Amino acid sequence: MIFCLGGLAAILLWCSAEVFALSHISDPSKGAMTLFPPRVGWFNATLDHFRFDDERQFLQKYLVYDKFWHKPSGPILLYLGNEGQVEDFYNNTGFMFEMAPELGALVLFVEHRYYGSSLPFGNESLSPSNVVFLTVEQAMADFAVFLDHFRQQSGCPSTGCDTVLFGGSYGGMLAAWFRIKYPHLSVGALASSAPVDFYPNTGRQQAFWNATLHTYRKYGGIPDCQKRIEKAYAAMVSRVDSGDLAGLSSLLRTCTPLRESKSARGKLAQYVRGALSSMAMVDYPIAADFVTPMPANPVAVACAQAVPPGDDGLIVWLNSAINIYLNYTGQLPCHYVESELIGHRSVGLKGLLGGRRDGDNSIEMIAWNYQACTELILEPLTSDGFGFYPPDEDQIAAVEAACRSRFNSVPRPAWIQTSTGGSMLRFASNIIFSNGEKDPWRTGAPQSNQLGPDVVLMEIPDAAHHEDLRFTVREDPPSVAVAKRKELAYIKRWLGLDARTAGHVEDAGDIVI
């Protein structure tokens, strides 16, 4: 089932009122950690699920909120953690807490191995011999064993505690893949902004950049912001080609001087486009610090920055624009462009794993780039650990070389598609793939029309990256309220809580813009 959301004002107002009636949250800006303080738990997770001669374990963190739960058999809303500490996802996934009272559900978040506090080898987790246990398959096995254990420990009857999976971005990919790999452990999944069909040799990189420019054209707040970006980017590339890397380093305030034109061109492409696309991705209508501190409507704020005269002025403007995303609070003294997974390596692996904070040595960034160097090659983090940008086809060989140098790993970009099915979803069931119009990662949504039962592709106009998972706020575009209402109707149907929702969902699917 494929549809966009929108429609008549009366429908929008009705849906918006329904969602606000669900939340009863007067100040969602406080975040879920404050509004719904969780109980913290630890689970003894198996280090290697696919060997039977290795009994090593590590402590995996999880967060529970059970004040709405109808014990002992009420449903479980389970968020599968992604690339960061679990508290960040708990704090910013308000929709689960908005629906939990109506569903009588327990809210549960589990942290991904090698992120946050769930480090199998502590500070040595990312050494070459230890990081090899960081894979999508091991992470999903963690979640499967944990969920089975949690249900038993919570006293769930054999036919109770039906579980609905949630995830945003990589977490959404995990939710969808978990639903496919372990269908007996859940009744459905909401996979928000999950680019599960984003692989090399498919032309998605250009589509991704075009989607980024669409957001600046439509939501930039001034005429021709997209064209200004294109002119500024061309001026930057021209400066690289002229060989004046010292001057360009000064204009862009890089931490170390750019070296060698070919390498600098690739690194700057990743860095600048990564910042611009990631700002488009999280163009929320309110100030947010989910990824990095930013103002409300950051795309419009970036486009409104002053433009000095000349080509140098365009480059200065480009630096000001990306700083709305990368450096809005002045936390970065400079841009650490040299850490990109493109071109020559300027920082050794020992330096990456050390205690410095000058760019790409946060444990989350190293862990994620390791995953990009193995199974997720089109999704490396850009410098400073904030943005994402897929390398172009002609850059993949350079990324692979950097992966071998940094992690002694050889990427297998086709493996995940083989393992999970990519867009071949006719055997899947009960998965909502939701994507926001502002988010360039919508270009990684499943492309297939061969969908299994209740596998839904939903594009939300005027919405940003997994905005439908966030707390409801009055600044939300009406389309987000429509999406939440529709998602809740599907979830109720999966849980068997309201037979009437079946007809309601199908009718809502006719709303097209």
C-alpha positions in Angstrom: 0.0 0.0 0.0 1.5 3.3 -1.1 0.1 6.8 -0.3 1.0 10.3 0.6 -0.7 12.2 3.4 -2.5 15.4 3.2 -6.0 16.3 2.0 -8.8 18.6 3.0 -8.5 21.1 5.9 -11.4 19.5 7.7 -9.7 16.1 7.7 -6.4 17.7 8.9 -8.1 19.5 11.7 -10.0 16.4 12.9 -6.8 14.3 12.9 -4.8 17.0 14.6 -7.4 17.3 17.4 -7.3 13.5 17.8 -3.5 13.4 18.3 -3.5 16.3 20.8 -6.2 14.6 22.8 -3.9 11.6 23.1 -0.9 13.4 24.5 -2.0 15.4 27.5 1.6 16.7 27.7 1.8 20.4 28.6 5.5 20.9 27.9 7.0 18.3 25.7 10.2 20.4 25.4 11.3 18.9 28.7 11.8 15.5 27.0 10.7 12.1 28.0 13.6 11.5 30.5 12.1 14.3 32.6 8.4 13.7 31.9 8.5 9.9 32.1 11.6 9.0 34.1 12.5 5.5 33.3 13.7 2.5 35.3 17.2 1.6 34.2 18.0 -2.1 33.7 21.0 -4.2 32.6 20.9 -7.5 30.7 23.7 -10.0 30.3 24.0 -10.1 26.5 25.9 -12.8 24.6 28.9 -11.4 22.9 28.8 -13.8 19.9 25.4 -15.3 19.1 26.7 -17.4 16.2 29.4 -19.5 18.0 28.8 -22.1 20.6 32.3 -22.2 22.0 32.3 -18.6 23.3 30.4 -17.9 26.5 31.5 -14.3 26.9 28.8 -11.7 27.8 28.5 -8.0 28.3 26.1 -5.7 30.0 23.4 -4.2 27.7 21.4 -1.2 29.0 17.7 -0.8 28.7 15.1 1.8 29.9 11.5 0.9 31.0 8.4 3.0 31.7 5.5 0.9 32.9 3.1 3.4 34.6 0.6 2.9 31.7 1.0 -0.9 31.5 -2.0 -3.2 31.9 -0.1 -6.0 33.7 0.7 -8.7 33.0 -0.4 -9.1 29.4 -0.6 -5.5 28.0 1.3 -4.7 24.9 5.0 -3.7 24.8 6.2 -0.8 22.7 9.8 -1.6 22.0 12.3 0.9 20.5 15.4 -0.7 19.0 18.4 1.5 19.8 20.6 2.9 17.1 23.9 4.7 16.9 24.1 6.5 20.2 23.3 6.4 23.9 19.8 5.0 24.5 18.8 8.1 26.6 18.9 10.3 23.5 16.3 8.2 21.7 14.2 7.8 24.8 14.1 11.5 25.3 13.1 12.4 21.7 10.6 9.6 20.9 7.5 11.2 22.4 4.9 9.5 20.2 5.4 6.2 22.0 4.5 7.9 25.3 1.5 9.7 23.7 -0.1 6.4 22.6 0.9 4.2 25.6 -2.0 5.3 27.9 -4.6 4.5 25.3 -3.0 1.1 24.5 -2.2 0.2 28.1 1.3 -0.4 27.0 4.7 -0.7 28.6 7.4 1.5 26.9 10.8 -0.2 26.5 14.1 1.1 24.9 17.1 -1.1 24.5 20.6 0.2 23.7 22.6 -1.0 20.7 25.8 -2.9 21.4 29.0 -0.7 21.1 27.0 2.5 21.8 26.3 4.5 24.9 27.1 2.4 28.0 26.7 -1.0 26.2 30.4 -1.5 25.5 31.4 -5.2 25.4 35.1 -4.4 26.1 34.8 -1.0 27.9 37.3 1.6 26.5 38.9 -1.1 24.4 35.7 -2.0 22.6 36.8 -0.5 19.3 40.3 -2.1 19.1 40.6 -4.1 15.8 40.2 -7.5 17.5 37.2 -6.4 19.6 35.1 -4.4 17.2 34.5 -7.4 14.9 31.4 -8.2 17.0 29.7 -5.0 15.9 27.4 -6.2 13.2 23.7 -5.7 12.4 23.1 -9.5 12.8 24.7 -9.5 16.3 22.6 -6.5 17.3 19.4 -8.0 16.1 20.2 -11.2 17.9 20.8 -9.1 21.1 17.3 -7.6 20.7 15.7 -11.0 20.1 17.2 -12.7 23.2 16.6 -9.6 25.3 12.9 -9.4 24.4 12.3 -13.1 25.1 14.1 -12.7 28.5 12.3 -9.5 29.4 8.9 -11.0 28.7 9.7 -13.9 30.9 11.0 -11.8 33.7 7.9 -9.5 33.5 5.5 -12.4 33.9 4.0 -12.1 30.5 1.6 -15.0 29.6 2.4 -17.0 26.5 -0.3 -15.3 24.5 0.2 -11.8 26.0 2.5 -8.8 25.8 2.2 -8.4 22.0 5.1 -6.3 20.9 5.2 -3.4 18.5 8.6 -2.3 17.3 9.7 1.3 16.8 12.8 2.9 15.3 13.9 6.0 13.6 16.7 6.2 10.9 19.1 3.3 11.5 16.8 2.3 14.4 13.9 2.2 11.9 16.0 0.0 9.6 16.6 -2.4 12.5 12.9 -2.4 13.3 12.0 -3.4 9.8 14.8 -5.9 9.5 13.9 -7.4 12.9 10.3 -7.8 11.8 11.5 -9.7 8.8 14.1 -11.8 10.6 12.2 -12.5 13.7 8.5 -12.2 12.8 7.3 -14.4 15.7 8.6 -11.9 18.3 6.5 -8.9 17.3 3.1 -8.0 15.7 4.3 -5.0 13.7 6.9 -2.3 13.3 6.9 1.5 12.7 10.1 2.1 10.8 10.4 5.9 10.5 12.9 7.5 8.1 14.5 4.1 7.5 16.6 4.0 4.3 16.5 0.2 3.9 16.9 0.4 0.1 20.0 2.5 -0.2 22.8 0.6 -2.0 25.6 1.3 -4.4 25.1 1.3 -8.2 21.5 2.5 -7.9 21.9 6.2 -8.5 20.6 7.1 -5.1 23.4 9.5 -4.3 22.3 12.0 -6.9 18.7 11.6 -5.8 19.8 12.2 -2.2 21.4 15.5 -3.2 18.4 16.5 -5.3 16.2 15.9 -2.4 18.4 18.0 -0.2 18.2 20.9 -2.7 14.4 20.5 -2.8 14.2 21.2 0.9 16.3 24.4 0.5 14.2 25.5 -2.5 10.8 24.9 -0.8 11.6 25.7 2.9 14.5 28.2 2.6 12.3 31.2 3.3 14.0 33.3 0.6 14.0 33.1 -3.2 16.7 31.0 -4.9 18.4 29.6 -1.8 19.0 26.4 -3.7 20.7 28.3 -6.5 22.9 30.1 -3.9 24.0 26.8 -2.5 24.9 25.6 -6.0 26.9 28.8 -6.8 28.7 28.7 -3.4 29.5 25.0 -3.9 30.8 25.7 -7.4 33.0 28.6 -6.1 34.4 26.3 -3.4 35.3 23.6 -6.0 36.8 26.2 -8.3 39.0 27.4 -5.5 40.1 23.8 -4.9 40.9 23.3 -8.6 42.9 26.5 -8.7 45.2 25.1 -6.1 44.6 27.8 -3.5 44.0 25.4 -0.7 45.5 27.7 1.9 43.0 30.5 1.1 40.1 28.1 1.1 41.2 26.6 4.4 41.1 30.1 5.9 37.7 30.9 4.4 36.2 27.7 5.7 38.1 27.8 9.0 39.4 24.2 8.8 41.3 22.8 11.8 44.3 21.8 9.6 45.2 23.1 6.2 43.7 21.2 3.2 46.3 19.2 1.3 46.4 17.9 -2.2 43.5 19.0 -4.5 41.9 15.7 -5.3 41.8 14.6 -1.7 40.5 18.0 -0.5 37.8 18.0 -3.2 36.4 14.7 -2.0 36.6 15.5 1.7 35.0 18.9 1.2 32.2 17.4 -0.9 31.4 14.9 2.0 31.7 17.5 4.7 29.8 20.4 3.2 27.1 18.3 1.5 26.9 16.2 4.7 26.2 19.3 6.8 23.6 20.7 4.3 21.8 17.5 3.8 21.7 16.7 7.5 20.3 20.2 8.3 17.6 19.5 5.8 17.0 16.1 7.4 16.3 17.7 10.8 14.5 20.9 9.7 12.1 20.7 12.7 9.7 23.6 13.4 11.0 24.0 16.9 14.5 24.4 18.4 16.0 21.0 18.9 19.2 19.4 20.1 18.6 15.8 19.1 21.7 15.6 16.8 23.2 18.9 17.6 21.8 22.2 19.0 19.9 24.1 16.3 17.2 26.8 16.1 13.7 26.2 14.8 13.5 25.9 11.0 17.3 25.8 10.6 17.1 25.6 6.8 15.5 29.1 6.7 17.9 30.4 9.2 20.9 29.2 7.2 19.5 30.6 3.9 19.0 34.0 5.6 22.7 34.4 6.5 24.4 37.5 5.1 26.2 37.1 1.8 29.4 39.1 1.3 30.3 40.1 -2.3 32.2 38.0 -4.7 33.0 34.3 -4.9 34.9 34.5 -1.6 31.7 36.0 -0.1 29.7 33.0 -1.4 32.2 30.6 0.3 32.0 32.7 3.5 28.2 32.4 3.3 28.5 28.7 2.8 30.6 28.4 5.9 28.0 30.5 7.9 25.2 28.3 6.5 26.7 25.0 7.5 27.6 26.4 10.9 23.8 26.7 11.7 24.0 22.9 11.8 27.5 22.2 12.8 28.3 25.0 15.2 25.2 26.9 16.2 26.3 27.3 19.8 30.0 27.8 19.0 31.0 24.4 20.3 33.5 23.8 17.5 36.6 26.0 17.2 37.1 24.9 13.6 36.0 22.3 11.0 37.8 19.0 11.1 37.5 18.2 7.4 40.5 16.0 7.3 38.8 13.2 9.1 36.5 12.3 6.2 36.6 8.7 4.9 37.7 10.0 1.6 41.3 10.6 0.4 44.5 10.2 2.4 44.4 9.4 6.1 45.5 12.3 8.2 44.7 10.7 11.6 45.9 7.2 12.5 43.8 4.5 14.1 45.6 5.0 17.3 44.7 8.6 17.3 41.1 7.9 16.5 40.9 5.6 19.5 42.6 8.0 21.8 41.3 10.6 24.1 41.3 13.6 21.8 38.1 15.5 20.9 39.2 17.2 17.7 36.8 15.8 15.2 36.1 12.1 14.6 37.2 10.3 17.8 33.9 10.1 19.7 33.2 6.4 20.3 29.8 6.7 18.6 31.3 8.1 15.5 34.1 5.5 15.3 31.6 2.7 15.9 29.2 4.0 13.2 32.0 4.5 10.6 33.1 0.9 11.3 29.6 -0.2 10.4 29.8 1.9 7.3 33.1 0.2 6.6 31.5 -3.3 6.7 27.8 -3.5 6.0 26.5 0.1 5.5 28.9 1.6 3.1 26.6 4.4 1.8 26.1 5.8 5.3 29.4 7.0 6.8 29.3 9.8 9.3 30.9 13.1 8.2 33.5 15.0 10.1 32.8 16.2 13.6 30.3 13.4 14.1 27.1 15.2 13.2 26.2 14.8 9.5 25.7 11.9 7.1 26.3 11.9 3.4 26.5 9.0 1.0 29.7 8.8 -1.1 29.4 9.0 -4.9 29.9 5.9 -6.9 33.4 7.1 -7.9 34.3 7.7 -4.3 33.4 4.2 -3.0 36.8 2.8 -3.9 38.4 5.6 -1.8 36.1 4.8 1.1 37.0 1.2 0.9 40.7 2.0 0.9 40.2 4.2 4.0 38.2 1.4 5.7 41.1 -1.0 5.1 43.6 1.5 6.4 41.6 2.6 9.5 39.9 -0.6 10.5 41.5 -3.4 8.5 38.0 -4.1 7.2 36.7 -4.9 3.7 33.2 -3.6 3.0 30.5 -6.0 1.8 27.9 -3.5 0.5 25.7 -6.2 -1.0 25.4 -8.3 2.1 22.6 -6.4 3.9 20.5 -6.5 0.8 21.0 -10.3 0.5 20.5 -10.7 4.3 17.3 -8.6 4.6 15.8 -8.6 1.2 16.2 -4.9 0.3 12.9 -3.8 -1.3 11.7 -7.4 -1.8 8.9 -7.0 0.8 6.2 -9.3 -0.5 7.1 -11.8 2.2 7.0 -9.2 5.0 4.0 -8.1 7.0 2.9 -5.3 9.3 5.6 -2.7 8.7 5.0 1.0 8.2 7.8 2.8 6.4 7.2 6.5 7.0 9.3 9.3 5.5 9.2 13.1 5.7 9.3 15.3 2.6 12.2 17.4 4.0 14.4 14.4 4.7 16.8 13.4 1.9 16.9 9.9 3.3 13.4 9.4 1.9 15.2 8.4 -1.3 16.2 5.2 0.5 12.6 4.1 1.1 11.6 0.8 -0.4 11.0 1.1 -4.1 9.1 -2.1 -4.7 5.4 -2.3 -5.4 5.4 -6.0 -4.3 4.4 -5.5 -0.7 3.2 -8.0 1.8 0.1 -7.5 4.0 0.0 -4.2 5.9 3.4 -3.1 4.5 2.8 0.6 4.1 4.9 3.2 2.3 4.0 6.6 3.7 5.5 10.0 2.7 4.6 12.9 5.0 4.5 16.4 3.4 6.4 19.1 5.2 7.9 16.7 7.7 11.5 16.2 8.7 13.5 13.1 9.8 11.3 10.7 11.9 9.2 13.7 12.9 6.2 11.4 13.4 8.1 9.7 16.3 8.7 13.0 18.2 6.4 14.6 20.7 3.4 16.4 19.3 3.8 20.2 19.4 1.6 23.0 18.1 4.1 23.9 15.5 3.9 20.6 13.8 2.6 20.7 10.2 -1.0 19.2 10.0 0.3 16.3 7.9 2.3 15.0 10.9 -0.9 14.8 12.9 -2.5 12.8 10.0 0.4 10.4 9.9 0.3 9.8 13.7 -3.4 9.1 13.6 -3.0 6.6 10.7 0.0 4.9 12.4 -2.0 4.5 15.6 -4.9 3.0 13.7 -2.6 0.3 12.2 -1.0 -0.4 15.5 -4.4 -0.9 17.1 -5.3 -3.3 14.3 -2.1 -5.3 14.8 -2.8 -5.6 18.5 -6.4 -6.5 17.9 -7.6 -3.7 20.2 -10.2 -2.2 17.8 -11.7 -4.1 14.9 -13.2 -0.9 13.6 -9.8 0.5 12.7 -9.4 -1.8 9.8 -12.0 0.1 7.7 -10.8 3.5 9.1 -7.2 2.8 7.9 -8.2 1.7 4.5 -10.4 4.8 4.1 -7.6 7.1 5.2 -5.3 5.6 2.6 -7.4 7.3 -0.1 -6.1 10.8 1.1 -3.6 11.7 -1.7 -2.0 15.0 -2.6 
